[in-house]
């Protein structure tokens, strides 16, 4: 059985980018908080599961330094969102920065990581990767990652840098 992890993850990426774009058009503190939680969970899964798995299987073949730098920049923006207190101008500015960083990061990630996932990971590895990326911090499955859908919003994950 061959799992199409890149397609599943690309769909997830498109959903996160779509929500970030929508937030720039209509800044809302509750939506921003839910999106920040979803993005933080995704980044944490990459940091805790995806990157170590790729390093173990592909070694120096995959260059992750730029993606790790992106994560630090994304975490910094995510950390600021709750502190904005719902001020529309500040929230919109943070949403634009988040959207731009996320779009850039995802483009690079899909170009660098997806070929390595196909080349170096086993089906079991790909399943573990998808399970990590498609699970909410509370352990529930959040395949659609719909910020704002109350059944999908999980408690805040601890901040990571």
C-alpha positions as CSV (number, residue, x, y, z in Angstrom):
1,X,0.0,0.0,0.0
2,X,1.4,3.4,-0.9
3,X,0.2,6.3,1.1
4,X,0.0,9.7,-0.7
5,X,1.2,11.7,2.2
6,X,2.3,14.7,0.0
7,X,-1.3,15.1,-1.3
8,X,-2.9,14.9,2.1
9,X,-0.4,17.3,3.6
10,X,-0.7,19.7,0.6
11,X,-4.5,19.7,1.2
12,X,-3.9,20.6,4.8
13,X,-1.4,23.3,3.8
14,X,-4.0,24.8,1.4
15,X,-6.6,24.9,4.2
16,X,-4.2,26.7,6.6
17,X,-3.2,29.2,3.9
18,X,-6.9,29.7,3.0
19,X,-7.7,30.5,6.7
20,X,-4.8,32.8,7.0
21,X,-5.9,34.7,3.8
22,X,-9.4,34.9,5.2
23,X,-8.2,36.3,8.5
24,X,-6.4,39.1,6.6
25,X,-9.7,40.1,5.0
26,X,-11.7,39.9,8.2
27,X,-9.6,40.0,11.3
28,X,-11.4,38.5,14.2
29,X,-9.7,37.6,17.6
30,X,-11.5,34.3,18.0
31,X,-10.7,33.2,14.5
32,X,-7.1,34.4,14.9
33,X,-6.7,32.4,18.2
34,X,-8.2,29.2,16.6
35,X,-5.9,29.6,13.5
36,X,-2.9,30.2,15.7
37,X,-3.7,27.0,17.6
38,X,-4.0,25.0,14.4
39,X,-0.8,26.4,12.9
40,X,1.1,25.9,16.2
41,X,-0.1,22.2,16.3
42,X,1.1,21.7,12.7
43,X,4.5,23.3,13.4
44,X,4.9,21.3,16.6
45,X,4.1,18.0,14.7
46,X,6.8,18.9,12.2
47,X,9.3,19.7,14.9
48,X,8.6,16.7,17.0
49,X,7.8,14.0,14.4
50,X,8.5,15.0,10.8
51,X,12.0,16.6,11.0
52,X,13.4,13.9,13.3
53,X,12.0,11.2,11.0
54,X,13.5,12.8,7.9
55,X,16.9,13.3,9.6
56,X,16.9,9.6,10.6
57,X,15.9,8.3,7.2
58,X,17.5,10.8,4.8
59,X,20.4,12.3,6.8
60,X,22.1,15.2,5.3
61,X,20.2,14.7,2.0
62,X,17.5,17.0,3.2
63,X,18.4,20.5,4.2
64,X,16.0,21.7,7.0
65,X,17.9,24.8,8.3
66,X,15.7,27.2,6.3
67,X,12.5,25.5,7.4
68,X,13.6,25.6,11.0
69,X,14.3,29.4,10.6
70,X,10.8,29.7,9.2
71,X,9.3,28.0,12.2
72,X,11.1,30.4,14.6
73,X,9.6,33.3,12.6
74,X,6.1,31.8,12.6
75,X,6.2,31.0,16.3
76,X,7.1,34.7,17.0
77,X,4.1,35.9,15.1
78,X,1.8,33.3,16.7
79,X,3.1,34.4,20.1
80,X,2.0,38.0,19.4
81,X,-1.5,37.2,18.3
82,X,-3.1,36.7,21.8
83,X,-1.4,39.8,23.1
84,X,-3.0,42.0,20.4
85,X,-6.3,42.1,22.4
86,X,-8.4,42.3,19.3
87,X,-7.2,45.6,18.0
88,X,-8.3,45.4,14.3
89,X,-5.3,47.2,12.8
90,X,-2.7,45.3,14.8
91,X,-4.5,42.0,14.2
92,X,-4.7,42.6,10.5
93,X,-1.0,43.5,10.4
94,X,-0.2,40.3,12.3
95,X,-2.5,38.3,10.0
96,X,-0.8,39.6,6.9
97,X,2.6,38.8,8.3
98,X,1.4,35.3,9.3
99,X,-0.1,34.7,5.9
100,X,3.1,35.8,4.0
101,X,5.4,33.8,6.2
102,X,3.1,30.7,6.0
103,X,2.9,30.9,2.2
104,X,6.6,31.2,1.8
105,X,7.3,28.4,4.3
106,X,4.8,26.0,2.8
107,X,6.2,26.6,-0.8
108,X,9.7,25.8,0.4
109,X,8.6,22.9,2.5
110,X,6.7,21.3,-0.3
111,X,9.7,21.7,-2.6
112,X,12.2,20.3,-0.1
113,X,10.3,17.9,2.1
114,X,7.8,16.2,-0.2
115,X,10.4,14.6,-2.5
116,X,12.2,13.3,0.6
117,X,9.0,11.9,2.0
118,X,8.4,9.9,-1.2
119,X,12.0,8.8,-1.6
120,X,13.1,8.0,2.0
121,X,10.0,7.2,4.1
122,X,8.2,3.8,4.3
123,X,4.5,3.5,4.2
124,X,4.5,3.1,8.0
125,X,6.6,6.3,8.3
126,X,4.2,8.2,6.1
127,X,1.2,7.0,8.1
128,X,2.9,8.1,11.3
129,X,3.7,11.5,9.7
130,X,0.1,12.0,8.6
131,X,-1.3,10.9,12.0
132,X,0.9,13.5,13.7
133,X,0.0,16.3,11.2
134,X,-3.7,15.5,11.2
135,X,-4.2,15.2,15.0
136,X,-5.2,18.1,17.2
137,X,-3.3,18.9,20.3
138,X,-6.0,17.2,22.4
139,X,-5.5,13.9,20.5
140,X,-8.7,14.2,18.4
141,X,-8.5,14.0,14.6
142,X,-8.7,17.3,12.9
143,X,-8.4,16.4,9.3
144,X,-10.1,19.6,8.0
145,X,-8.3,21.9,10.4
146,X,-11.2,24.4,10.4
147,X,-10.4,27.2,12.8
148,X,-13.5,28.5,14.3
149,X,-15.3,25.1,14.3
150,X,-15.7,24.6,18.0
151,X,-15.4,20.8,17.7
152,X,-11.9,21.3,16.2
153,X,-10.5,23.9,18.5
154,X,-8.2,22.2,21.0
155,X,-6.5,23.7,24.1
156,X,-3.4,25.8,23.3
157,X,-0.3,23.8,22.8
158,X,2.7,24.9,24.8
159,X,4.8,27.6,23.0
160,X,7.8,26.3,21.2
161,X,10.7,28.2,19.8
